[in-house]
Amino acid sequence: MPQNFDADVAVIGYGPTGVVGALTLAQQGASVLALERDRDIYPRARAVTVNDWTMRIFQGLGIGARVEKVIDPQRALRWVTYDGDEVMRIEHPPSTLGSGPRFYNIYQPTMESELRACAQDRSELISVRYGAEVTEIEQDDSGVTLTTTDTATGEVTRYRTRYAVAADGGSSATRQRLGIPLLGDTGETTWVVIDCRSSAGGPTATSSPSGRTRNARSSTSPCRPATTAGRSRSSLTRPRPTSRPPPRCGRC
Ligand SMILES: Cc1cc2nc3c(=O)[nH]c(=O)nc-3n(C[C@H](O)[C@H](O)[C@H](O)COP(=O)(O)OP(=O)(O)OC[C@H]3O[C@@H](n4cnc5c(N)ncnc54)[C@H](O)[C@@H]3O)c2cc1C
């Protein structure tokens, strides 16, 4: 087996987990080759909240201040009508990890973009191949051989690293190849999540210091959307056939 390693560690998948994994390895002096199937960051909102533990990880990597510039502290959950009346408010308890907030509002593509920019600043140790889908992995006593297929051209490339980290998401093909089951339960409730750009005229709330967050999140009614970083989210439970429709506010 050839011993010319392309890097110490291959990171399969370059979403938030892969980027944080790459930064963590680089912090320890390991060279990283990240292999990412997609050419661009996944463009949908997905996560709208991270907590203080996540921020602690960013701080430990020395990127906390940079990430904090693109996310917003979330002090409370507020339910607000279109007329601006607050109908319910849940204050978050203080963080147990220091003086910062317990939660942050995020727009995942923006946060991921900043994380990748932070990793690019470690380019002496971290290199990334985009459009490189890992299609085969073989491990032996001294390392790992990874085969990628270019998603645009179909070109096949092989890489050799000492180790590989699977960060290829919830439906990880690597996990399945290794026969590792997906642990955890799936709730019975089906949620419908609608993300939009917010426009003037929607509910407003006390702005965050950055002014990006116009409203706290979370609602079970479409007339009380959540807004994160200029976006709006409505999370609705899909009613069971026997349950009554949710109450309407008269304006939607
Ligand atoms: C509607 C919604 C709301 C959510 N809300 C929250 C929230 O409020 N807070 C929160 O913490 N989380 C939330 N999440 C979950 C959060 O978005 C995910 O946990 C997070 O994206 C996981 O990051 P990841 O890097 O592990 O995986 P992913 O973001 O899925 O990244 C995996 C990467 O691996 C790549 N990949 C896959 N297979 C291969 C392969 N064979 N070769 C190369 N690359 C590959 C993919 O292209 C992808 O870029 C939400 C998710 C959804 C859908």
PDBQT file of the ligand as one rigid body, heavy atoms in Angstrom, charges set to zero:
ROOT
HETATM    1  C1  LIG A 301     -35.648  22.660   8.872  1.00  0.00    +0.000 C 
HETATM    2  C2  LIG A 301     -34.430  22.427   9.721  1.00  0.00    +0.000 A 
HETATM    3  C3  LIG A 301     -34.259  23.150  10.890  1.00  0.00    +0.000 A 
HETATM    4  C4  LIG A 301     -33.147  22.960  11.692  1.00  0.00    +0.000 A 
HETATM    5  N1  LIG A 301     -32.986  23.714  12.819  1.00  0.00    +0.000 NA
HETATM    6  C5  LIG A 301     -31.896  23.570  13.574  1.00  0.00    +0.000 A 
HETATM    7  C6  LIG A 301     -31.652  24.409  14.692  1.00  0.00    +0.000 A 
HETATM    8  O1  LIG A 301     -32.426  25.320  14.981  1.00  0.00    +0.000 OA
HETATM    9  N2  LIG A 301     -30.515  24.229  15.410  1.00  0.00    +0.000 N 
HETATM   10  C7  LIG A 301     -29.605  23.265  15.081  1.00  0.00    +0.000 A 
HETATM   11  O2  LIG A 301     -28.589  23.132  15.773  1.00  0.00    +0.000 OA
HETATM   12  N3  LIG A 301     -29.796  22.454  14.016  1.00  0.00    +0.000 NA
HETATM   13  C8  LIG A 301     -30.897  22.590  13.266  1.00  0.00    +0.000 A 
HETATM   14  N4  LIG A 301     -31.071  21.813  12.164  1.00  0.00    +0.000 N 
HETATM   15  C9  LIG A 301     -30.072  20.780  11.879  1.00  0.00    +0.000 C 
HETATM   16  C10 LIG A 301     -28.822  21.356  11.219  1.00  0.00    +0.000 C 
HETATM   17  O3  LIG A 301     -29.162  22.029  10.036  1.00  0.00    +0.000 OA
HETATM   18  C11 LIG A 301     -27.901  20.174  10.933  1.00  0.00    +0.000 C 
HETATM   19  O4  LIG A 301     -27.717  19.492  12.147  1.00  0.00    +0.000 OA
HETATM   20  C12 LIG A 301     -26.553  20.576  10.400  1.00  0.00    +0.000 C 
HETATM   21  O5  LIG A 301     -26.634  21.076   9.096  1.00  0.00    +0.000 OA
HETATM   22  C13 LIG A 301     -25.688  19.324  10.392  1.00  0.00    +0.000 C 
HETATM   23  O6  LIG A 301     -24.426  19.696   9.922  1.00  0.00    +0.000 OA
HETATM   24  P1  LIG A 301     -23.483  18.576   9.333  1.00  0.00    +0.000 P 
HETATM   25  O7  LIG A 301     -22.235  19.270   8.882  1.00  0.00    +0.000 OA
HETATM   26  O8  LIG A 301     -23.350  17.468  10.308  1.00  0.00    +0.000 OA
HETATM   27  O9  LIG A 301     -24.291  17.964   8.106  1.00  0.00    +0.000 OA
HETATM   28  P2  LIG A 301     -24.719  18.668   6.745  1.00  0.00    +0.000 P 
HETATM   29  O10 LIG A 301     -25.001  20.114   6.939  1.00  0.00    +0.000 OA
HETATM   30  O11 LIG A 301     -25.762  17.803   6.161  1.00  0.00    +0.000 OA
HETATM   31  O12 LIG A 301     -23.384  18.565   5.884  1.00  0.00    +0.000 OA
HETATM   32  C14 LIG A 301     -22.941  17.329   5.374  1.00  0.00    +0.000 C 
HETATM   33  C15 LIG A 301     -22.119  17.638   4.131  1.00  0.00    +0.000 C 
HETATM   34  O13 LIG A 301     -21.600  16.407   3.630  1.00  0.00    +0.000 OA
HETATM   35  C16 LIG A 301     -21.677  16.432   2.229  1.00  0.00    +0.000 C 
HETATM   36  N5  LIG A 301     -21.678  15.048   1.767  1.00  0.00    +0.000 N 
HETATM   37  C17 LIG A 301     -22.643  14.112   1.939  1.00  0.00    +0.000 A 
HETATM   38  N6  LIG A 301     -22.278  12.945   1.390  1.00  0.00    +0.000 NA
HETATM   39  C18 LIG A 301     -21.044  13.134   0.851  1.00  0.00    +0.000 A 
HETATM   40  C19 LIG A 301     -20.129  12.311   0.147  1.00  0.00    +0.000 A 
HETATM   41  N7  LIG A 301     -20.401  11.026  -0.127  1.00  0.00    +0.000 N 
HETATM   42  N8  LIG A 301     -18.950  12.847  -0.247  1.00  0.00    +0.000 NA
HETATM   43  C20 LIG A 301     -18.642  14.134   0.012  1.00  0.00    +0.000 A 
HETATM   44  N9  LIG A 301     -19.488  14.978   0.684  1.00  0.00    +0.000 NA
HETATM   45  C21 LIG A 301     -20.656  14.475   1.099  1.00  0.00    +0.000 A 
HETATM   46  C22 LIG A 301     -22.959  17.194   1.920  1.00  0.00    +0.000 C 
HETATM   47  O14 LIG A 301     -22.956  17.747   0.627  1.00  0.00    +0.000 OA
HETATM   48  C23 LIG A 301     -22.954  18.260   3.013  1.00  0.00    +0.000 C 
HETATM   49  O15 LIG A 301     -22.341  19.449   2.589  1.00  0.00    +0.000 OA
HETATM   50  C24 LIG A 301     -32.180  21.989  11.331  1.00  0.00    +0.000 A 
HETATM   51  C25 LIG A 301     -32.328  21.259  10.150  1.00  0.00    +0.000 A 
HETATM   52  C26 LIG A 301     -33.434  21.471   9.350  1.00  0.00    +0.000 A 
HETATM   53  C27 LIG A 301     -33.582  20.677   8.065  1.00  0.00    +0.000 C 
ENDROOT
TORSDOF 0
